Amino acid sequence: MSDTTQLEAWVEALAGELGIDTADVDVEALLDIAREAAHSVARPAAPVTTFLVGYAVAQGASLEDAGGSAQELARRWREEMPG
């Protein structure tokens, strides 16, 4: 099974377990957000960032707004917090 197929199967299975409609899950956007956090901040920032973005979305923010804010902060973090 390819990584892509494995990921798709995982998302379907986990969403089912959590009672989430996969139509509401933008995997590519979440991967982009995680990638930016991992590369700009630190690898462990990726899962924490996606959790916090998801939490913001659950409270009413759009994924576009919350994800965009997270990615922009990560970019600034890389520039302002070298090392």
C-alpha positions as CSV (number, residue, x, y, z in Angstrom):
1,M,0.0,0.0,0.0
2,S,1.5,3.4,-1.0
3,D,1.9,6.2,1.6
4,T,-0.9,8.2,0.0
5,T,-3.3,5.2,0.0
6,Q,-2.3,4.4,3.6
7,L,-2.9,8.0,4.6
8,E,-6.3,8.1,2.9
9,A,-7.3,4.8,4.5
10,W,-6.1,6.1,7.9
11,V,-8.1,9.4,7.6
12,E,-11.2,7.5,6.6
13,A,-10.9,5.1,9.5
14,L,-10.0,7.7,12.1
15,A,-12.8,10.0,10.9
16,G,-15.2,7.2,11.2
17,E,-14.1,6.4,14.7
18,L,-14.5,10.1,15.7
19,G,-17.8,10.6,13.9
20,I,-16.3,13.1,11.5
21,D,-17.5,13.5,7.9
22,T,-14.3,13.3,5.8
23,A,-15.8,15.9,3.4
24,D,-15.0,18.3,6.3
25,V,-11.3,17.3,6.4
26,D,-8.9,19.1,4.1
27,V,-5.9,16.8,4.4
28,E,-3.7,18.7,2.0
29,A,-4.2,22.0,3.9
30,L,-3.4,20.3,7.2
31,L,-0.3,18.8,5.8
32,D,0.8,22.2,4.5
33,I,0.2,23.7,7.9
34,A,2.1,20.9,9.6
35,R,5.0,21.2,7.1
36,E,5.4,24.9,7.7
37,A,5.4,24.5,11.5
38,A,7.9,21.6,11.3
39,H,10.3,23.5,9.0
40,S,9.9,26.9,10.5
41,V,9.7,26.2,14.2
42,A,10.6,22.6,15.1
43,R,9.4,19.1,14.1
44,P,7.3,18.6,17.3
45,A,5.4,21.9,16.4
46,A,3.7,20.1,13.5
47,P,1.2,18.0,15.5
48,V,0.6,20.6,18.1
49,T,0.0,23.3,15.5
50,T,-2.5,21.1,13.6
51,F,-4.3,20.3,16.9
52,L,-4.5,24.0,17.8
53,V,-5.8,24.9,14.3
54,G,-8.4,22.2,14.5
55,Y,-9.4,23.5,17.9
56,A,-9.8,27.0,16.5
57,V,-11.9,25.6,13.7
58,A,-14.1,23.7,16.2
59,Q,-14.7,27.0,17.9
60,G,-15.9,28.6,14.7
61,A,-12.8,29.8,12.8
62,S,-12.4,28.8,9.2
63,L,-9.6,26.4,8.3
64,E,-8.4,29.0,5.8
65,D,-8.2,31.7,8.5
66,A,-6.8,29.6,11.3
67,G,-4.4,27.7,9.0
68,G,-3.2,30.9,7.4
69,S,-2.6,32.5,10.7
70,A,-0.6,29.5,11.9
71,Q,1.5,29.4,8.7
72,E,2.2,33.2,8.8
73,L,3.2,33.0,12.4
74,A,5.5,30.1,11.6
75,R,7.2,32.0,8.8
76,R,7.7,35.0,11.0
77,W,9.0,32.8,13.8
78,R,11.7,31.5,11.4
79,E,12.8,35.0,10.6
80,E,12.5,36.5,14.1
81,M,13.7,33.5,16.1
82,P,16.9,32.3,14.4
83,G,18.6,29.3,15.8
